Amino acid sequence: MSKEAEFPRNRRWITLTAWLLAVLSLIWVVVVWSPAFIVNRAAAGEIWGWYWAVDVLASFASPSMVVLALVGVGIAVFRRRAPAVLVLLALIAVWLLPLSVARLGRADRDGRAFRVLTYNSWTGSKEVGAKEAMFRDADADVIAILEPSLALAERYVSGGGVLDGYSSGWKPSAAWGSCPFLMSRFEVEPHDTERGEALRIIRRRLWDHFYRLEIVRTPTGEVAFVQMHARSPRGRGRWRIGLDQLLEVADIVREIQAQTGLPIVVVGDFNSPPTGLRARAFARRSGLVRAKPAMLLAGSYPSWMPAGVSLAIDGVYASPSVRVVGWRALGSAGSDHRAVAIDLVVDQLDSGSEP
């Protein structure tokens, strides 16, 4: 076969491959945007079981931008302009996806701001010293720890570590691994007050999932903090359980708000990025708003990936009257999650949110 015959055939294969990749890029846009169009159904608890696989795929929208950019450049190098333009449009559509989720309003840093640290510590991690060094450097006012190892739990319960500077409404009399800790430098309302007694049933319902509720007296007033950890989506059943947990907490959030009238901050591992279906359903049903700025490329999981392309599944949802001063991913200190530090301020006069 002559070289002249080979070249046209090669060009055809390049063209077909370019168009295939362009079509797949457009299908990918449909996948990552699909949660935005069925969020009402999910918030009502009426969602198809098979959709869990689509939602898990859609969770990788942020890292997929790197792939789309590389594909677009590759097609452009071979001078296939039309497919390259389609891939570019797909990249723009994925890049704009975070704007479809409401975010808390922004505020300037001042003396009213307080810092919240949330961290899935991982029970298998024994790097207690690295974790304490991270806590010290973060200088947070409220720390929420999920899945602490037995060694870290013993350090907190027994004392003698950096966490001694944090008081809490409750901690176990004996250490046990995976016990969630919600600690504060600020005063925490005792559970035996009149309001604490009224919240007893709610605390019991939360503790059924090992979730916590504390009323923290911040510099700008009392705030109801809820700590939670939704089940990971590693399988259809676990994905559904996680959705049910998020919807149950959303209902509890509304009850807390009705009973106390306080702004609410829900902190923890949601196992769903802001654009994921489960996170969207939680926000829609609870009325809370995600704290992570929309166009900030940073995430917490997995910690071995660069923060700019990892998944933002750890963080804060809060009442619209809470505003964000800063949001940043920290180190992992031996965990498969990065810690996240969020600076917040409560402004009852401004209840607006921004996309």
C-alpha positions in Angstrom: 0.0 0.0 0.0 1.3 3.4 -0.9 2.0 6.1 1.6 -0.5 8.3 -0.3 -3.3 5.8 0.5 -2.2 5.5 4.2 -2.4 9.2 4.9 -6.1 9.7 4.0 -7.0 6.6 6.1 -5.0 7.9 9.1 -6.7 11.3 8.7 -10.1 9.6 8.7 -9.2 7.8 12.0 -8.0 11.0 13.5 -11.2 12.8 12.5 -13.5 10.0 13.8 -11.6 9.9 17.1 -11.8 13.7 17.5 -15.6 13.6 16.9 -16.0 10.7 19.3 -14.2 12.5 22.0 -16.2 15.7 21.3 -19.5 13.7 21.6 -18.3 12.1 24.8 -17.4 15.5 26.2 -21.0 16.7 25.5 -22.4 13.6 27.2 -20.2 14.3 30.2 -21.7 17.8 30.4 -25.2 16.2 30.7 -23.9 13.9 33.4 -22.4 16.6 35.6 -25.3 19.0 35.2 -28.0 16.4 35.7 -28.2 16.7 39.6 -29.2 20.4 39.1 -32.3 19.3 37.3 -33.6 16.5 39.6 -32.7 18.1 43.0 -36.3 18.6 43.9 -37.0 14.9 43.4 -34.0 13.9 45.5 -34.9 16.4 48.2 -38.3 14.7 48.5 -36.6 11.3 48.8 -38.0 10.2 45.5 -35.0 9.2 43.4 -34.2 6.2 41.2 -31.8 3.7 42.7 -29.7 3.4 39.6 -28.9 7.1 39.7 -26.2 6.6 42.4 -23.7 5.6 39.7 -24.4 8.8 37.7 -24.1 10.9 40.8 -20.7 9.3 41.7 -19.4 10.0 38.2 -20.8 13.6 38.4 -18.8 14.1 41.6 -15.6 14.1 39.5 -16.6 17.3 37.6 -13.7 19.3 39.0 -10.9 17.0 38.2 -12.5 16.3 34.8 -11.7 19.8 33.7 -8.0 18.8 33.4 -8.9 15.9 31.2 -11.2 18.1 29.0 -8.4 20.7 28.6 -5.9 18.0 27.5 -8.4 16.4 25.1 -9.2 19.8 23.6 -5.5 20.7 23.1 -4.8 17.3 21.6 -7.7 17.7 19.1 -6.5 21.2 18.3 -3.0 20.0 17.6 -4.4 17.8 14.8 -6.3 20.7 13.4 -9.8 19.3 13.9 -11.4 22.7 14.7 -15.1 21.8 15.0 -14.6 19.0 17.5 -12.0 21.1 19.4 -14.6 23.9 19.7 -17.2 21.4 21.1 -14.7 20.2 23.7 -13.9 23.8 24.6 -17.6 24.5 25.1 -17.9 21.4 27.3 -15.0 22.6 29.4 -16.7 26.0 29.9 -19.9 24.3 30.8 -18.2 22.1 33.5 -16.2 25.2 34.7 -19.5 27.1 35.2 -21.1 24.2 37.1 -20.3 25.6 40.6 -22.3 28.7 39.8 -25.5 26.6 39.9 -25.1 26.1 43.6 -25.9 29.0 46.1 -23.1 30.0 48.3 -22.9 32.0 51.5 -22.2 35.7 51.1 -18.7 37.0 51.6 -17.6 39.3 54.4 -14.4 41.2 55.3 -12.2 39.9 58.1 -12.8 41.7 61.4 -12.9 41.0 65.1 -16.2 39.2 64.8 -15.0 36.4 62.7 -14.4 32.9 64.1 -12.7 29.9 62.6 -14.1 26.4 62.2 -11.9 23.4 61.4 -13.4 20.2 60.1 -11.3 17.1 59.8 -11.9 13.4 59.0 -9.0 12.1 60.9 -9.2 8.4 59.8 -9.2 5.8 62.5 -6.2 4.0 60.9 -3.9 7.0 61.3 -1.5 7.0 64.2 0.2 10.3 63.5 -1.1 12.1 66.6 1.8 14.5 66.7 1.2 15.7 63.1 -2.5 16.1 63.8 -1.8 18.2 67.0 0.7 20.3 65.1 -1.9 21.0 62.4 -4.5 21.9 65.0 -2.1 24.3 66.7 -1.2 26.0 63.4 -4.8 26.2 62.3 -5.7 28.2 65.4 -9.4 27.4 65.1 -12.1 28.4 67.5 -14.3 25.4 66.9 -12.9 22.0 65.9 -15.0 19.1 64.5 -13.1 15.8 64.3 -14.6 12.7 62.7 -13.1 9.1 62.9 -10.3 9.9 65.4 -8.0 7.0 66.1 -8.0 5.5 69.6 -4.7 7.2 70.3 -6.0 10.7 69.3 -9.2 10.1 71.3 -7.1 9.1 74.4 -5.0 12.3 74.0 -8.2 14.4 74.1 -10.0 12.6 76.8 -6.9 12.1 79.1 -5.5 15.6 78.4 -2.0 16.7 78.0 -2.3 17.8 74.3 -3.1 20.8 72.2 -6.8 20.1 72.5 -6.8 20.9 76.2 -7.6 24.5 75.2 -11.0 23.5 73.9 -14.0 22.9 76.1 -17.0 20.9 75.0 -20.5 20.3 76.1 -19.8 16.6 76.2 -16.9 14.2 75.8 -16.8 10.5 76.7 -15.5 9.4 80.1 -13.3 6.8 78.4 -11.7 7.1 75.0 -12.9 5.0 72.1 -12.0 5.2 68.4 -14.3 6.9 65.9 -16.0 8.9 68.6 -16.9 12.3 67.0 -15.5 15.4 68.8 -17.0 18.8 68.6 -14.8 21.2 70.6 -14.9 24.9 71.2 -12.8 27.6 72.7 -16.0 29.5 73.2 -18.4 28.8 76.0 -20.9 26.0 75.1 -24.4 26.0 76.5 -24.8 23.2 79.1 -27.2 20.4 78.2 -29.1 20.6 81.4 -30.5 24.1 80.8 -34.2 24.6 79.9 -33.4 24.9 76.2 -31.0 21.9 76.5 -33.8 19.8 77.9 -36.0 20.9 75.0 -33.3 19.8 72.6 -32.7 16.4 74.3 -34.8 14.4 71.9 -33.1 16.1 68.9 -29.7 15.3 70.4 -30.8 11.7 70.8 -31.9 11.4 67.2 -28.6 12.8 66.0 -26.6 10.6 68.3 -28.3 7.5 66.7 -26.0 8.3 63.8 -23.1 9.5 66.1 -23.8 13.1 65.1 -23.5 16.0 67.6 -25.4 19.2 68.5 -23.9 22.0 70.6 -25.0 25.6 71.1 -21.8 27.6 70.9 -21.6 31.2 72.2 -19.6 32.9 69.5 -18.5 36.6 69.6 -21.6 37.6 67.6 -24.1 35.5 69.5 -25.2 31.9 69.9 -24.9 29.5 67.0 -26.3 25.9 66.8 -23.5 23.7 65.6 -24.4 20.3 64.1 -21.7 17.8 63.3 -22.5 15.0 60.8 -20.9 12.4 58.6 -23.0 11.0 55.7 -22.4 7.5 54.5 -19.9 7.2 51.6 -21.5 6.5 48.1 -19.5 3.3 47.6 -22.4 1.3 46.3 -26.0 1.8 45.6 -27.2 0.9 49.2 -24.6 3.1 50.9 -25.4 6.0 48.5 -29.1 5.7 49.4 -28.4 5.5 53.2 -26.2 8.6 52.9 -29.0 10.5 51.1 -31.5 9.4 53.8 -29.1 10.6 56.5 -28.7 14.0 54.9 -32.4 14.4 54.4 -33.1 13.4 58.1 -30.5 16.0 59.3 -32.1 18.6 57.0 -35.4 18.0 58.8 -33.7 18.2 62.2 -32.0 21.4 61.2 -35.5 23.0 60.5 -36.6 21.7 63.9 -33.6 23.2 65.7 -34.2 26.5 63.9 -37.9 26.5 64.9 -37.1 25.7 68.5 -34.2 28.1 69.0 -34.4 30.7 66.3 -30.6 30.5 66.1 -28.4 30.5 63.0 -27.2 27.0 62.3 -23.8 25.7 61.1 -23.6 22.1 59.9 -20.0 20.9 59.8 -18.5 17.6 58.7 -18.0 15.1 55.9 -20.9 15.2 53.6 -19.4 12.6 51.1 -20.8 14.7 48.3 -19.3 17.8 46.7 -21.5 20.9 46.5 -22.6 20.1 42.9 -23.5 16.5 43.8 -27.1 15.4 44.0 -27.0 14.4 47.7 -25.4 17.8 48.7 -27.9 19.7 46.6 -30.8 17.8 48.1 -29.6 18.5 51.6 -29.3 22.2 50.9 -32.7 22.4 49.2 -34.5 20.6 52.1 -32.6 22.2 55.0 -32.5 25.8 53.6 -28.8 26.0 54.4 -26.1 27.3 52.1 -22.7 25.9 51.3 -19.7 27.9 52.6 -17.1 27.1 50.0 -16.7 29.9 47.5 -18.0 28.9 44.1 -14.9 29.4 41.9 -12.3 28.3 44.4 -10.6 25.2 43.1 -9.8 23.3 46.2 -11.0 20.1 47.8 -10.3 17.7 50.7 -10.5 14.2 49.4 -8.5 12.2 48.5 -5.5 13.8 50.2 -3.0 12.3 47.7 -4.5 14.3 44.8 -3.6 17.9 44.4 -6.0 20.1 46.3 -7.1 21.9 43.1 -8.6 18.8 41.6 -9.7 16.9 44.7 -13.3 16.6 45.8 -14.8 19.2 48.2 -16.8 16.8 50.4 -15.7 18.2 53.8 -16.9 21.6 54.9 -19.7 23.7 56.2 -23.4 24.5 55.4 -24.9 27.4 57.3 -27.9 29.6 57.6 -28.0 32.5 55.1 -27.3 35.0 57.9 -23.8 33.4 58.2 -21.1 34.8 55.9 -17.7 33.5 54.8 -14.5 35.4 55.5 -12.1 32.7 54.3 -12.0 29.0 53.2 -8.9 26.9 52.8 -7.8 23.3 52.6 -5.0 22.4 55.0 -2.8 19.3 55.3 -3.9 15.7 55.9 -1.6 14.8 58.8 -1.8 11.1 57.9 -5.5 11.0 56.9 -7.0 10.3 53.5 -8.8 13.6 54.0 -7.4 17.1 54.2 -8.6 19.3 57.0 -10.6 22.4 56.0 -10.6 25.7 57.8 -13.5 28.1 57.3 -13.7 31.6 58.8 -17.2 32.7 59.4 -19.1 35.7 60.8 -22.7 35.9 61.8 -24.6 38.9 60.5 -28.3 38.7 61.4 -28.9 41.9 59.3 -27.8 40.4 56.1 -29.4 37.1 55.1 -28.5 37.2 51.4 -26.4 34.6 49.6 -24.4 34.8 46.4 -24.1 32.2 43.7 
